[in-house]
Amino acid sequence: MSDKEKELPQEESFEDIFSSLREKYNLEPFGSDEKPAQEEEKVFYNPQEDSEIDDFFKSREEDYVALYEEVDAKMSGVDDEALQKEAEVFNLEFKKEEKKEETEEQQEYEDIYSQSDKEMEYEDIYSNSSDAAVEEEDTSVEEVLPVKEETDPPAIAIIPSESENKTVEETSAPSEEHKEEQIPVVAENEAEEEEKPKKKKSSTGEIIRKIIFVISIIALIGSVAWLVNDYFIQPYLISRENSEIAEFIAPDAKPEEIVEKLNNISEEEKTVTFDALKEANPDFKAWIVVPGADISLPVVKTSNNSKYLRKNFSGKYSVGGTVFIDCNNSSPFNDRNTIIYGHHMRDGSMFGSIKKYKNVNTFKANPNVYVYTENNSYVYKIFSVFLTDANPSADGYIFNYTFKNLSSEENFAAFMEEIRLRSYINTGVDYQEGDRIITLSTCEKDVVKNGRLVLVARLVREDEDEAVDTSAAKSNSNQKFPDAWYARKKQSNPYKNAIRWYAQ
């Protein structure tokens, strides 16, 4: 026995204390070694459900609270272990955590039934029925379900005697009418609970829709900005740049007028003009004019084919870039084939208007290409305008028109026949051994994804008139296209098994 226990009167045991207190408060005792028969059927009540149950538990609560207070007073000096042991014997444990949980549980019941009362009151007020019995029923409900005062419930559920238990069962059983009233209320509450996550999902969906909407707006603004830049801003900048450069030759002059001026310019004036162009850009090599395509532009050359893809003649960024000679050409306009590249701009600037030469009338009106260097002038007769593919065909074949020189005249003649067959127009221009050609290459993606539109012109010979007899020129009704063109048009390729040309 501990020292604290010795401080209590020895003639009175714990059992005597609890027995005397139960008698004082008229509480029904139960065996110390067995649990009460009703423990497995503990009564959980709703104070608002029945006023009699509420009064019953209130009275018992007061008795037991008084009992617990006296027990605490008598055992204030006893250690926790001894108190716990005796409390287990008489099933009178105090657990503050349970008290808290039960308080929260009862509060939840109170909230549910409080909400039910409000909904029932709302339904009664706005009901189409004006039956007096309904009014009486509403009144009885209000009496049966009074608003409970905010008091702490007992820490544990005390099992009443059989007679009391019977009374509890009879009084706690709600009437059939009351049950019917409660069912829709609970169902509505459950529906509300089910609706909550749906609203959350709807809120999430709304956020996603807003994000998609914002992204769409940004994409739209970006697309509009890109179109405005591509169709208006960049063409304007390119046109202004080309006009400024053209002032070196002849301000505001048309291609035909520039040809006329350069054909009749004095050597001294030509030297001054070209020196000024070279000072503006040391990579300057020539000036090219194609009247039928409204081309009158400076031509540059460097050690690679990428520098001027997006850089204008002044060295600034430009979508249109600058017309440039293939870096593999060692001696421009003296190789068998000089290749010049230029962008296909939507407004027709740079090499965008070469497509005009698909029409035989354009060729008849302007069948020549003019190139001017510091020391020479070159005139070419347009021989062919054809479409090819920069990507290999299904079997890996690429028609190579960008050769610099060929090993034999037979191979050159075979090439000229191949591009005649591929041409949009039959120009009637001939070719001979030793002829040199110029090739203007630009993009053409209307049908072929990575297509190239190519204009090939043959250099006028020393003893030949530069004028072209265009009387025999006509459109090519049996034109040969790349494999991708037939695939896109969903047509069979009549030249599928034809002999293919390779640069040799």
C-alpha positions in Angstrom: 0.0 0.0 0.0 1.4 3.4 -1.0 1.9 6.3 1.3 -0.9 8.3 -0.3 -3.3 5.4 0.4 -2.2 5.3 4.1 -3.4 9.0 4.4 -7.0 7.9 3.9 -9.1 6.5 6.8 -8.2 2.8 7.1 -11.7 1.7 8.2 -13.2 2.8 4.8 -12.3 1.1 1.6 -12.7 2.2 -2.0 -15.6 -0.2 -2.4 -17.3 1.2 0.7 -16.8 4.8 -0.7 -18.5 3.9 -4.1 -21.2 1.8 -2.5 -22.2 4.6 -0.1 -22.2 7.2 -2.8 -24.4 5.0 -5.1 -26.9 4.6 -2.3 -26.8 8.3 -1.6 -27.7 9.1 -5.2 -29.9 6.1 -5.6 -27.8 4.6 -8.5 -28.3 1.0 -9.4 -25.1 -1.0 -8.7 -23.7 -3.7 -11.0 -21.3 -6.6 -10.5 -17.6 -5.9 -10.1 -16.4 -8.8 -12.2 -18.9 -8.6 -15.1 -20.0 -5.9 -17.5 -23.5 -4.7 -17.5 -25.8 -6.5 -19.8 -26.7 -3.4 -21.7 -23.1 -2.3 -22.4 -23.2 -3.8 -26.0 -26.3 -1.8 -26.7 -25.2 1.6 -25.4 -27.8 4.2 -25.9 -26.8 7.2 -28.0 -29.4 9.9 -28.0 -30.2 13.1 -29.7 -31.3 15.7 -27.1 -33.5 17.4 -29.7 -35.3 14.2 -30.6 -37.4 13.6 -27.5 -37.9 15.9 -24.5 -38.3 13.1 -22.0 -35.0 11.5 -23.0 -33.4 14.9 -22.7 -34.8 15.4 -19.2 -33.8 11.8 -18.2 -30.2 12.2 -19.2 -30.0 15.6 -17.7 -31.1 14.3 -14.3 -28.7 11.4 -14.5 -25.9 13.7 -15.6 -26.3 15.9 -12.6 -26.3 12.9 -10.3 -23.2 11.4 -11.8 -21.4 14.7 -12.0 -22.1 15.1 -8.2 -20.9 11.6 -7.7 -17.7 12.1 -9.6 -17.0 15.3 -7.7 -17.3 13.6 -4.3 -15.2 10.7 -5.5 -12.5 13.1 -6.7 -12.6 14.9 -3.4 -12.3 11.7 -1.4 -9.5 10.3 -3.5 -7.5 13.5 -4.2 -4.4 12.0 -2.6 -4.5 8.6 -4.3 -2.0 7.9 -7.2 -3.3 7.5 -10.7 -2.5 3.7 -10.9 -4.7 2.8 -7.9 -7.5 5.1 -9.1 -7.4 3.5 -12.6 -7.7 0.0 -11.1 -10.7 0.8 -8.9 -12.3 2.8 -11.7 -12.1 -0.3 -14.1 -13.7 -2.5 -11.4 -16.8 -0.2 -11.3 -16.7 0.8 -14.9 -16.5 4.5 -14.0 -13.5 5.6 -16.0 -12.9 9.2 -16.8 -11.4 9.8 -20.3 -11.2 13.5 -21.2 -10.3 12.7 -24.8 -13.5 10.6 -25.2 -15.4 13.5 -23.6 -14.0 15.7 -26.3 -14.8 13.3 -29.1 -18.4 12.7 -27.8 -18.9 16.5 -27.5 -17.8 16.9 -31.2 -20.1 13.9 -32.2 -23.1 15.4 -30.4 -22.4 18.8 -31.9 -22.5 17.1 -35.4 -25.9 15.6 -34.5 -27.1 19.0 -33.3 -25.9 20.7 -36.6 -27.7 18.1 -38.7 -31.0 18.3 -36.9 -30.7 22.0 -36.6 -30.4 22.2 -40.4 -33.3 19.7 -40.7 -35.5 22.0 -38.6 -34.6 25.0 -40.8 -35.4 23.1 -44.0 -38.7 21.8 -42.6 -39.7 25.3 -41.5 -38.8 26.6 -44.9 -40.9 23.9 -46.6 -43.9 24.6 -44.3 -43.8 28.3 -45.0 -43.8 27.9 -48.7 -45.9 24.8 -49.0 -49.0 25.0 -51.2 -51.0 23.1 -48.6 -52.9 25.1 -45.9 -54.2 22.1 -44.0 -54.7 22.7 -40.2 -53.3 19.3 -39.4 -50.0 20.3 -41.0 -49.9 23.4 -38.8 -50.5 21.3 -35.7 -47.8 18.8 -36.8 -45.3 21.7 -37.2 -46.2 22.9 -33.7 -45.7 19.5 -32.2 -42.3 19.1 -34.0 -41.2 22.4 -32.5 -42.3 21.2 -29.0 -40.6 17.8 -29.3 -37.4 19.2 -30.7 -36.5 22.1 -28.5 -33.2 23.9 -29.0 -30.7 22.4 -26.6 -28.8 24.7 -24.3 -25.0 24.6 -24.8 -24.0 22.3 -21.9 -21.3 19.8 -21.7 -22.6 16.2 -22.1 -21.6 13.5 -19.7 -18.2 12.0 -20.3 -19.5 8.4 -20.6 -22.8 6.8 -21.4 -24.4 5.3 -18.2 -26.6 2.3 -18.8 -29.9 2.7 -17.0 -31.9 -0.1 -15.2 -34.2 -2.3 -17.1 -37.3 -0.3 -16.1 -35.5 2.9 -17.1 -34.2 1.3 -20.2 -37.7 0.3 -21.2 -38.9 3.8 -20.7 -36.0 5.1 -22.8 -36.8 2.7 -25.7 -40.5 3.7 -25.6 -39.9 7.4 -25.5 -36.9 7.4 -27.8 -38.7 5.6 -30.6 -40.0 8.4 -33.0 -43.5 8.2 -34.4 -44.0 6.9 -37.9 -45.0 10.4 -39.1 -41.8 11.8 -37.6 -39.8 9.2 -39.3 -41.4 10.1 -42.7 -40.5 13.7 -42.1 -36.9 12.9 -41.3 -36.2 10.7 -44.3 -36.3 13.4 -47.0 -34.3 15.7 -44.8 -31.5 13.2 -44.4 -31.7 12.4 -48.1 -31.4 16.1 -48.9 -28.4 16.4 -46.7 -26.8 13.3 -48.3 -27.5 14.9 -51.7 -25.8 18.1 -50.6 -22.8 16.1 -49.4 -22.6 14.3 -52.8 -23.0 17.6 -54.6 -20.0 19.1 -52.9 -17.3 17.2 -54.7 -19.2 17.7 -58.0 -19.1 21.4 -57.4 -15.4 21.1 -56.7 -14.9 19.2 -60.0 -16.9 21.8 -61.8 -14.7 24.5 -60.3 -11.6 22.7 -61.4 -13.1 22.3 -64.9 -13.8 26.0 -65.0 -10.2 26.8 -64.1 -9.0 24.5 -66.9 -11.4 26.1 -69.3 -10.1 29.5 -68.3 -6.5 28.4 -68.7 -7.3 27.0 -72.2 -9.1 30.2 -73.0 -6.1 32.4 -72.0 -3.7 30.1 -73.9 -6.0 30.4 -77.0 -6.0 34.2 -76.7 -2.2 34.3 -76.4 -1.9 31.9 -79.4 -4.3 34.0 -81.4 -2.4 37.2 -80.6 0.9 35.5 -81.5 -0.6 34.2 -84.7 -1.9 37.6 -85.6 1.4 39.2 -84.7 3.2 36.7 -86.8 0.9 37.2 -89.8 1.2 41.0 -89.5 5.0 40.7 -89.3 5.2 38.2 -92.2 2.7 39.9 -94.5 3.2 43.6 -93.7 6.1 44.5 -91.6 8.8 42.3 -93.1 7.7 43.0 -96.7 7.8 46.7 -96.0 11.3 46.5 -94.5 12.5 44.4 -97.4 11.0 46.8 -99.9 12.6 49.8 -98.2 16.0 48.1 -97.9 15.9 47.1 -101.6 14.9 50.7 -102.6 17.8 52.1 -100.6 20.2 49.8 -102.3 18.7 50.5 -105.7 19.7 54.1 -105.2 23.3 53.0 -105.8 22.2 52.2 -109.4 19.1 54.2 -110.2 16.6 55.6 -107.6 13.0 54.4 -108.1 13.9 52.8 -111.4 12.0 49.8 -112.8 14.0 46.6 -113.8 13.9 47.5 -117.5 15.2 51.0 -116.7 18.1 49.6 -114.6 19.0 47.2 -117.5 19.0 50.2 -119.8 21.2 52.3 -117.5 23.7 49.5 -116.8 24.0 48.6 -120.5 24.9 52.2 -121.3 26.8 53.2 -118.1 30.4 54.5 -118.6 33.2 52.4 -117.1 34.2 55.2 -114.7 30.6 55.6 -113.4 30.2 51.8 -113.2 33.4 51.5 -111.1 32.2 54.2 -108.7 28.8 52.6 -108.3 30.2 49.1 -107.7 32.9 50.4 -105.4 30.2 52.0 -103.3 28.3 48.7 -103.2 31.4 46.8 -102.1 32.1 49.4 -99.4 28.5 48.9 -98.1 29.1 45.1 -98.2 32.4 43.5 -99.0 30.6 40.3 -100.0 28.9 42.0 -102.9 29.6 40.2 -106.3 27.0 41.2 -108.8 23.7 42.9 -109.6 21.0 40.7 -111.1 17.9 41.8 -113.0 15.0 39.6 -114.1 12.4 42.0 -115.6 9.6 39.5 -115.9 9.8 38.7 -112.1 10.5 42.3 -111.0 13.9 41.3 -109.7 16.6 43.9 -109.4 18.9 43.0 -106.5 22.5 42.8 -105.4 24.1 39.4 -105.2 26.6 38.4 -102.5 28.9 35.4 -102.0 30.6 34.0 -98.9 32.3 30.8 -97.7 28.9 29.3 -96.6 25.3 29.1 -97.7 23.8 30.2 -94.3 25.1 33.6 -93.5 22.6 35.5 -95.7 19.6 33.3 -95.2 18.3 35.8 -92.6 20.6 38.8 -93.0 20.0 41.7 -95.4 22.6 43.5 -97.5 23.3 45.9 -94.7 24.1 43.0 -92.3 20.9 43.4 -90.2 18.4 40.6 -89.5 15.7 40.2 -92.2 13.3 37.4 -93.0 14.0 37.9 -96.7 17.8 37.6 -96.3 19.9 38.4 -99.3 20.3 36.8 -102.7 23.6 34.8 -102.7 25.7 32.6 -104.9 26.3 29.0 -103.9 29.5 28.8 -101.9 30.8 25.9 -104.1 31.0 28.1 -107.1 34.7 28.9 -107.3 34.5 31.4 -110.1 31.0 32.9 -110.4 29.5 33.1 -113.9 32.6 31.2 -115.3 31.6 27.8 -114.0 29.5 25.5 -116.1 26.6 26.2 -113.7 26.3 29.2 -111.3 23.6 28.7 -108.7 22.0 31.7 -107.0 19.6 31.3 -104.1 16.8 33.7 -103.0 13.8 33.5 -100.6 10.3 33.1 -101.9 8.5 36.0 -100.1 4.7 36.1 -100.1 4.5 39.6 -101.4 6.6 38.5 -104.4 9.8 40.2 -103.3 13.3 38.6 -103.5 12.8 35.5 -105.7 9.1 35.2 -104.9 8.0 36.3 -108.4 9.9 33.8 -110.3 6.6 31.8 -110.3 5.4 34.3 -112.9 7.5 32.4 -115.4 5.2 29.4 -115.2 3.1 31.4 -117.6 4.3 31.4 -121.2 3.2 35.0 -121.7 5.6 36.2 -119.0 8.4 34.4 -120.8 7.4 35.9 -124.2 7.4 39.4 -122.7 10.7 39.1 -120.8 12.8 36.0 -121.9 16.2 37.3 -120.6 18.1 37.4 -117.3 20.8 40.1 -116.8 23.8 39.9 -114.5 26.3 42.8 -114.0 29.7 42.4 -112.3 32.4 44.9 -111.7 34.2 43.9 -114.9 31.6 42.1 -117.1 28.0 42.0 -118.2 26.1 38.7 -118.8 22.9 38.1 -120.7 21.0 34.8 -120.4 18.1 33.3 -122.3 15.6 31.5 -120.1 15.6 27.8 -121.0 13.4 26.1 -118.3 11.3 26.8 -115.3 10.6 23.6 -113.3 9.5 22.1 -110.0 11.6 19.6 -108.0 11.8 18.2 -104.5 14.6 18.9 -102.0 13.7 15.8 -100.2 14.6 12.3 -101.6 11.8 10.2 -103.1 10.7 6.9 -101.6 13.7 5.1 -103.1 16.2 7.9 -102.1 16.5 9.7 -105.5 17.1 13.4 -105.6 17.3 15.4 -108.8 20.6 17.3 -108.4 20.5 20.7 -110.3 23.1 22.3 -108.1 26.3 20.9 -109.7 29.1 23.3 -110.5 30.7 21.4 -113.4 30.1 18.1 -115.3 32.5 15.6 -116.6 31.2 15.3 -120.1 29.1 17.1 -122.7 26.8 14.0 -122.9 26.0 14.4 -119.3 25.3 18.1 -119.8 23.1 17.4 -122.8 21.1 14.8 -120.8 20.6 17.4 -118.0 19.3 20.0 -120.4 16.8 17.5 -121.9 15.7 16.5 -118.4 14.9 20.0 -117.3 13.2 20.7 -120.7 10.9 17.8 -119.9 10.3 19.1 -116.4 9.7 22.7 -117.5 6.3 24.4 -117.2 6.9 26.0 -120.7 8.7 24.9 -123.8 10.7 28.0 -124.5 12.3 26.9 -127.8 15.7 28.0 -126.7 18.5 25.7 -127.8 21.8 24.6 -126.2 25.2 23.6 -127.5 28.4 22.1 -126.2 30.3 24.4 -123.9 27.3 26.5 -123.0 27.2 27.9 -119.5 24.1 28.3 -117.5 22.8 30.2 -114.5 20.3 28.6 -112.0 18.0 30.6 -109.8 16.5 28.5 -107.0 13.8 29.4 -104.5 11.2 27.6 -102.4 7.8 26.4 -103.8 5.7 24.6 -101.2 2.2 24.9 -102.6 2.0 21.2 -103.6 5.4 19.6 -102.6 6.2 20.1 -98.9 9.9 20.9 -99.5 9.6 21.9 -103.2 11.9 24.1 -105.2 11.0 26.3 -108.1 14.0 26.5 -110.4 14.7 28.9 -113.3 17.6 27.9 -115.6 18.9 30.3 -118.3 21.6 29.7 -120.9 24.3 32.3 -121.4 24.1 34.2 -124.7 27.1 33.2 -126.9 29.6 35.7 -128.1 28.3 35.6 -131.7 24.7 35.3 -130.8 21.9 37.9 -130.6 20.5 38.3 -127.1 17.0 38.6 -128.5 14.9 35.4 -128.2 12.5 34.1 -130.7 9.4 33.4 -128.6 7.0 32.6 -131.4 7.4 28.8 -130.8 7.1 29.1 -127.0 4.1 27.2 -125.4 3.0 25.5 -122.2 4.2 22.0 -121.6 1.2 19.7 -121.6 3.3 16.6 -120.7 5.4 18.1 -117.9 7.3 15.8 -115.5 6.9 16.5 -111.8 8.7 15.0 -108.8 7.2 11.9 -107.2 5.8 13.9 -104.2 3.7 16.0 -106.6 1.9 12.9 -107.9 1.5 11.5 -104.5 -0.1 14.8 -103.3 -2.4 14.9 -106.3 -3.2 11.2 -105.8 -2.2 10.5 -109.4 0.0 7.8 -110.9 3.4 8.9 -112.0 3.8 8.2 -115.8 7.6 8.7 -115.4 7.9 6.3 -112.6 10.1 3.9 -114.6 11.9 6.5 -116.7 15.7 6.7 -116.7 16.9 9.0 -114.0 19.6 11.6 -114.5 22.6 11.9 -112.2 25.3 14.6 -112.2 28.6 13.2 -113.4 
